[in-house]
Amino acid sequence: MGSGRHGAARPPIGVLIHKDRVDFSIYGLQAVVALVIMITTGPASLAFWLCFVLLFAGVVLFFRRIDRLAREELAGDDLL
């Protein structure tokens, strides 16, 4: 059979967030600012839609960062 770890469990998300708190706090601040601007301007404004795109991009970056940290964590276990 081939070598490797099939079905290896990823670390919990809370552990990954704790590992890189600064990045995730910036993502949270970005989301809060975008939501406040969206609430204050309303859907008829260009700022609303720009913040909508910003909010979507922040969510994508959040999940990409989680995935990258999980891969680094699993790669670190293989070196032992």
ABEGO torsion letter per residue (X at the ends): XBBEBBGBBBBBAAAAAAABAAAAAAAAAAAAAAAAAAAAAEAABAAAAAAAAAAAAAAAAAAAAAAAAAAAAAAAAAAX
